[in-house]
Each structure stands twice: as structure tokens, then as C-alpha cells.
């Protein structure tokens, strides 16, 4: 899982790739990654 990458995105850092961004959106939907 890329929860770390998602956390970095949430804290204001840009995702390394669109794939990471999509993963983050999915994580938010699953409440694995809080905005």
C-alpha cells in the first residue's frame, strides 16, 4: 500500500505520479487516508 505517498499528498506535497493521486483518491474514499 502507498499510504505514505498518500499522507505526503494530504500534507500538501504533489503526488509523484497520477497513479499515486488516483490511489490517494481511492484511499480517501476508503477512509484509509484522511484529508
Secondary structure, 3 states (H helix, E strand, C coil): CCHHHHHHHHCCCCCCCHHHHHHHHHHHHCCCCCC
